[in-house]
Amino acid sequence: MFGAGTASVAAFLAACSSDGTAGPAASTTSSPTTLPSTTLPASTIPTSTAPGSTLPTDPTVPWWLQGNYAPVLKEVEAADLVVRGALPPELTGLYAKNGSNPPKADSPHWFFGDGMVHGLRLDAGKASWYRNRYVGTQPHLAGVGFGEGAPGGEGNQSNVSTIWHGGRLLTSGEVGFPYELSTTDISTKGVFDFDGKLKTSFTAHPKIDPRTGKMHAFGYGFADPLLSYYIIEPDGTMSHNEPVSIPTSTMIHDFQITDTDAVFWDLPVVFDLDMAIVWINDPANNPLPYTWRPEAGARIGVMPLAGGADKIQWFDIDPCYVFHSVNAFRKGDEVIVDVCRLDSMFSKDGEGIGGGSDPSLVRWTANTATGKATQEVLNAENSGDLPSRDPRRVGIEHRFGYLTGTRPNPDTVELGDIIKHDFTNGSRDVWNPGPTRHATEPLFIPGDPGDSADDAGWLLSFVHDDAVNETVLAVLDATAVSKGPVAEVVMPQRVPYGFHGTWAADA
Ligand SMILES: [Fe+2]
């Protein structure tokens, strides 16, 4: 999904208990544990280029069920966490990250586990508490897995992302309705369908326009409407819902906005009804009813941000697949989108599970005057995925993007570096956390509100160390990524790599 990487789990597995809950001692839900609040000296973290880990994986176990992809099977809470270094005091709020966490550790696919959110509360230089909680979805409460019952509506794992908008903390699983969580203890309040206005699925990657506070989103489906466009007002009220016509049902994981446009990409990962029938009968053996069909073509769609799907303008591009994008902006007639591109997806056994082909960071430019789109490869070596950017730059020209690097490994998706990419000149500032350490999505949080530079802020990333089976939340100064973290918060248990997080700052 994000490129290939190296198995680095043998030492980890050796230290791992059989229930997958290895890691530093942690309390269970009922009684918070107070950990020593001593501030430790800043850790010495290798910053030089290091080779990828060469530790083997266990070939008898799916890669998403071993190492730090394996689920944690207990809900834990802890208070006053150990901090190495000094947390920026302006980071006061809740960091909440979602991931696929199969409760029986037997999921047939990385994407199918129940949603589990890891929440970390930071307060003016202190790490006040950590909790991990399953999202209390209908399938989770019923004890059924993905595919056991029709997916959609409340019947989804809600395991992909967290969203902070309109004073609500939501989770999204992409194939159904979001769920709402409490920011006090990340418990689940219930399914959230925007007062009944949401009729289809809801993306895991909505975009919040920093100029208006509105959230722009979409949902895709297996039947009409195959694609829908939504606008949610700053108070969380859905004000716009319209279908967008596309020829066939495709997997659409992300989209973008400019200050005047909504930008979709309709790429040839196509829903396959025959595979779906097989899957419904035996979800364990045919886990994903999507297939690579380049003959279906690939297109970028540009439509008015305020809505008006009848005005959408489509631009043909070469077949490819894109899970994630950095940002988009408009320059005159040109709509420019920076994406993490894969040459194909689900085109052969294992692809999309262990990695797509030839990942690259690419700039698409769609010219609304000529009707033509071009593609420029910005980086093709350790190009990165799981991107982030300054949320104040969403929809307008950005200078920087932040990505997660990968390491060559045929057996798993091995995450590695944190990469800061300068889109003005292609230069990169990279932090390599070390051969046994693996960074995850680097979430950018603005720092000094008086400094509008789009690297004036902090990057939050869970970093796991196979050698000692420890996860920390690393906090990096985005102006000096290669210097490594200014602070690390030691988690009371390992935090599986997961997918996407958000930051809910105190008002
Ligand atoms: Fe995603």
Residues whose N, C-alpha, C, O or C-beta is under 5 A from the ligand:
A	BS01	LIG	none
